[in-house]
């Protein structure tokens, strides 16, 4: 019976890790991407304050920061056109 419980626990952890996985934003080459400077300017124009800006393994631009109301955000942007791919507010 303990083996079954252990298998359920592992399955639950695996599913939760998949649920919080970062998105895949593009397969296009970096030569087609907006520059980081252009993306940062676009983000600032939308009223965000950026605490951390990075490029993810899923070929997204990702920020951790605050929106114009001062609420914490984690946002993944397409580096091709700057559109929001995934957003988490907290």
C-alpha positions as CSV (number, residue, x, y, z in Angstrom):
1,X,0.0,0.0,0.0
2,X,2.8,2.4,0.7
3,X,4.2,1.9,-2.8
4,X,0.9,3.0,-4.2
5,X,0.8,6.2,-2.0
6,X,4.4,7.0,-3.1
7,X,3.4,6.6,-6.7
8,X,0.4,9.0,-6.2
9,X,2.7,11.5,-4.6
10,X,5.2,11.4,-7.4
11,X,2.4,11.7,-10.0
12,X,0.9,14.7,-8.2
13,X,4.3,16.5,-8.1
14,X,4.9,15.8,-11.7
15,X,1.5,17.2,-12.7
16,X,2.0,20.3,-10.6
17,X,5.4,21.0,-12.2
18,X,3.8,20.7,-15.6
19,X,1.0,23.1,-14.6
20,X,3.5,25.8,-13.7
21,X,5.8,25.3,-16.6
22,X,6.9,28.4,-18.5
23,X,5.4,28.8,-22.0
24,X,7.1,28.3,-25.3
25,X,6.8,31.7,-27.1
26,X,8.5,31.3,-30.4
27,X,10.7,29.1,-32.6
28,X,11.8,32.0,-34.8
29,X,15.5,32.9,-34.8
30,X,16.8,35.7,-32.5
31,X,17.4,37.8,-35.6
32,X,13.6,38.1,-35.9
33,X,13.1,39.2,-32.3
34,X,12.6,42.7,-30.9
35,X,15.7,43.9,-29.2
36,X,15.8,43.8,-25.4
37,X,16.0,47.6,-25.4
38,X,12.8,47.9,-27.6
39,X,11.0,45.4,-25.5
40,X,11.9,47.2,-22.2
41,X,10.7,50.5,-23.7
42,X,7.4,48.9,-24.8
43,X,6.9,47.4,-21.3
44,X,7.7,50.8,-19.6
45,X,5.2,52.5,-22.0
46,X,2.5,50.1,-20.7
47,X,3.1,51.3,-17.2
48,X,5.2,48.4,-15.8
49,X,8.1,48.8,-13.4
50,X,10.6,46.0,-14.1
51,X,12.6,44.5,-11.2
52,X,14.0,41.6,-13.3
53,X,14.0,41.1,-17.0
54,X,15.2,37.9,-18.6
55,X,15.0,35.6,-21.6
56,X,13.6,32.2,-20.8
57,X,14.4,28.7,-22.1
58,X,11.0,28.9,-23.9
59,X,12.2,31.8,-26.0
60,X,10.2,34.4,-24.2
61,X,11.0,37.7,-22.6
62,X,9.9,37.5,-19.0
63,X,9.6,40.2,-16.4
64,X,9.1,40.3,-12.6
65,X,7.9,43.7,-11.5
66,X,4.8,45.8,-10.8
67,X,2.0,47.1,-12.9
68,X,0.9,50.7,-13.0
69,X,-1.2,50.2,-9.8
70,X,1.9,48.8,-7.9
71,X,0.7,45.2,-7.9
72,X,3.3,42.4,-8.4
73,X,3.3,40.8,-11.9
74,X,5.2,38.0,-13.6
75,X,4.7,38.3,-17.4
76,X,5.9,36.3,-20.4
77,X,6.1,38.3,-23.6
78,X,6.5,37.1,-27.2
79,X,9.9,38.5,-28.4
80,X,8.5,38.8,-31.9
81,X,5.7,41.3,-31.4
82,X,5.8,42.0,-27.6
83,X,2.4,40.5,-27.0
84,X,1.6,38.9,-23.6
85,X,1.8,35.1,-23.7
86,X,1.2,34.4,-20.0
87,X,0.6,36.6,-17.0
88,X,0.5,36.0,-13.3
89,X,-0.6,38.8,-10.9
90,X,-0.1,38.5,-7.2
